[in-house]
Amino acid sequence: MSVTASPLLSLFGLGTANRLYLNYLHVTQHNTPDGGIPTIGLPGYSAPSAGTAALNHSGKVDTHNFYGTDSDYDDSTTDTATMRFEHDINDNTTIRNTTRWSRVKQDYLMTAIMGGASNITQPTSDVNSWTWSRTANTKDVSNKILTNQTNLTSTFYTGSIGHDVSTGVEFTRETQTNYGVNPVTLPAVNIYHPDSSIHPGGLTRNGANANGQTDTFAIYAFDTLQITRDFELNGGIRLDNYHTEYDSATACGGSGRGAITCPAGMAKRFSGHHRRYR
């Protein structure tokens, strides 16, 4: 199940040189994950050991089987708020400032089955009584991001060559908390007749959290040159400088890096709406 709300407000300036926009997005999802079914009986399947060779001839499982539990879930919530201000310096040049805050929270409990020889229990020689181990995959994480970008776009000519320039700066902070949770123990499941009416409960945080933060500063400039009506060149440069810090119950540390990217290309126009890029 998913619930989404996304109002957009244009506070002032529509049709003028100064414009302000506000946008908010909220998405909530409540899902039941499916960890899959055994591949027994499918082409290419081979029993994991000689002692379980009977599985090579026991037939496929019902594809409608569910090997999880009644407690399996996958919940997520996304909230994003955006504010953008635009100012037309002239007919060919516009400056924009965009600020965005976003938070994504997700937690889930998903049951998976383990088909190795050591995970199979054989109470009798009848494969209908055999069981496989189940394991609980868990996640409880919160991500936040705050970013601000100032961008200047302009179109102009130098002689007969047209320019379409985009340049700007960005500041971004990203944080993540990965909450430690207590392990969930699940009983084995019958291979051909799984019982999902198991209630191991939800996730319980244990305080063994992992936290990370990355701060990024970036500057960039790109230009598309209109050489002729049918031929364009584009290129630019972007410099990113970022610093990351991380700590957890088992490890801690920090690192900082910088990166420079210099994309370039050219375009051949074959018609009014089609181009070939290299």
Backbone hydrogen bonds, N-H to C=O, Kabsch-Sander energy under -0.5 kcal/mol:
donor,donor_aa,acceptor,acceptor_aa,energy
3,V,28,T,-3.1
5,A,26,H,-2.7
9,L,22,L,-3.4
11,L,9,L,-0.7
11,L,20,L,-1.2
12,F,20,L,-0.9
16,T,13,G,-2.8
19,R,86,E,-2.4
20,L,12,F,-1.9
21,Y,84,R,-2.6
22,L,9,L,-3.2
23,N,82,T,-2.6
24,Y,7,P,-2.2
25,L,80,T,-3.1
26,H,5,A,-3.1
27,V,78,T,-2.5
28,T,3,V,-3.0
29,Q,76,S,-2.8
30,H,1,M,-3.0
31,N,74,D,-2.5
42,L,39,T,-2.1
45,Y,42,L,-2.2
52,T,49,S,-1.1
53,A,50,A,-1.4
55,L,52,T,-2.2
56,N,53,A,-2.1
57,H,54,A,-1.4
58,S,55,L,-0.7
61,V,40,I,-0.6
65,N,62,D,-2.1
70,D,196,S,-1.6
70,D,198,I,-1.0
71,S,198,I,-0.7
72,D,69,T,-1.5
73,Y,109,L,-1.6
74,D,31,N,-2.3
75,D,107,D,-2.6
76,S,29,Q,-2.0
77,T,105,K,-2.5
78,T,27,V,-3.0
79,D,103,R,-2.5
80,T,25,L,-2.5
81,A,101,W,-2.9
82,T,23,N,-3.1
83,M,99,T,-2.7
84,R,21,Y,-2.3
85,F,97,N,-2.7
86,E,19,R,-2.7
87,H,95,I,-2.5
88,D,17,A,-2.5
89,I,87,H,-0.9
89,I,93,T,-1.5
90,N,93,T,-1.6
93,T,90,N,-0.6
94,T,153,T,-2.4
95,I,87,H,-2.6
96,R,151,N,-2.9
97,N,85,F,-2.6
98,T,149,Q,-2.9
99,T,83,M,-2.8
100,R,147,T,-2.6
101,W,81,A,-2.6
102,S,145,I,-2.4
103,R,79,D,-2.6
104,V,143,N,-2.8
105,K,77,T,-2.7
106,Q,141,V,-2.5
107,D,75,D,-2.4
108,Y,139,K,-2.3
109,L,73,Y,-2.4
110,M,137,N,-2.8
112,A,135,T,-2.8
114,M,133,S,-2.4
115,G,113,I,-0.5
119,N,116,G,-1.6
120,I,117,A,-1.2
121,T,119,N,-0.5
121,T,131,T,-2.4
127,V,125,S,-0.6
129,S,126,D,-2.2
130,W,127,V,-1.2
131,T,121,T,-2.0
132,W,189,V,-2.9
133,S,114,M,-0.7
133,S,119,N,-1.2
135,T,112,A,-2.9
136,A,184,V,-0.5
137,N,110,M,-3.2
137,N,135,T,-0.6
138,T,136,A,-0.5
139,K,108,Y,-1.7
141,V,106,Q,-2.8
142,S,177,T,-2.3
143,N,104,V,-2.9
144,K,175,T,-2.8
145,I,102,S,-2.4
146,L,173,R,-2.4
147,T,100,R,-2.5
148,N,171,F,-2.7
149,Q,98,T,-2.7
150,T,169,V,-2.3
151,N,96,R,-2.9
151,N,149,Q,-0.5
152,L,167,T,-3.4
153,T,94,T,-2.6
154,S,165,V,-2.1
155,T,92,N,-1.5
156,F,163,H,-1.7
158,T,161,I,-2.5
161,I,158,T,-1.6
162,G,160,S,-0.5
162,G,226,Q,-1.7
163,H,156,F,-3.3
164,D,224,T,-1.3
165,V,154,S,-3.0
166,S,222,F,-2.4
167,T,152,L,-2.4
168,G,220,Y,-2.0
169,V,150,T,-2.0
170,E,218,A,-2.6
171,F,148,N,-2.5
172,T,216,T,-2.4
173,R,146,L,-2.6
174,E,214,T,-2.7
175,T,144,K,-2.6
176,Q,212,G,-2.5
177,T,142,S,-2.5
178,N,210,A,-3.3
179,Y,140,D,-2.4
179,Y,177,T,-0.7
182,N,204,T,-2.8
185,T,183,P,-0.5
189,V,132,W,-2.8
191,I,130,W,-2.1
196,S,194,P,-0.6
198,I,196,S,-2.5
206,N,180,G,-2.2
207,G,180,G,-0.7
209,N,207,G,-2.0
210,A,178,N,-2.2
211,N,247,D,-3.4
212,G,176,Q,-2.5
213,Q,245,E,-2.6
214,T,174,E,-2.7
215,D,243,H,-2.5
216,T,172,T,-3.0
217,F,241,N,-2.7
218,A,170,E,-2.2
219,I,239,L,-2.0
220,Y,168,G,-2.1
221,A,237,I,-2.2
222,F,166,S,-2.7
223,D,235,G,-2.8
224,T,164,D,-1.5
225,L,223,D,-0.6
225,L,233,L,-3.9
226,Q,162,G,-2.6
226,Q,224,T,-0.5
227,I,225,L,-1.1
227,I,231,F,-1.5
228,T,231,F,-1.7
232,E,267,A,-2.9
233,L,225,L,-2.2
234,N,265,G,-3.2
235,G,223,D,-2.0
236,G,263,P,-1.7
237,I,221,A,-2.4
238,R,261,T,-2.7
239,L,219,I,-2.9
240,D,238,R,-0.5
240,D,259,A,-3.4
241,N,217,F,-2.8
242,Y,257,R,-3.2
243,H,215,D,-2.3
244,T,255,S,-3.8
245,E,213,Q,-2.8
246,Y,253,G,-2.7
247,D,211,N,-2.7
248,S,251,A,-1.7
253,G,246,Y,-2.9
255,S,244,T,-3.0
257,R,242,Y,-2.8
259,A,240,D,-3.2
261,T,238,R,-2.8
265,G,234,N,-3.2
267,A,232,E,-3.1
268,K,276,R,-2.2
269,R,230,D,-3.5
269,R,267,A,-0.5
270,F,268,K,-0.6
270,F,274,H,-1.8
271,S,274,H,-1.3
274,H,271,S,-0.6
276,R,268,K,-2.1
278,R,266,M,-1.9
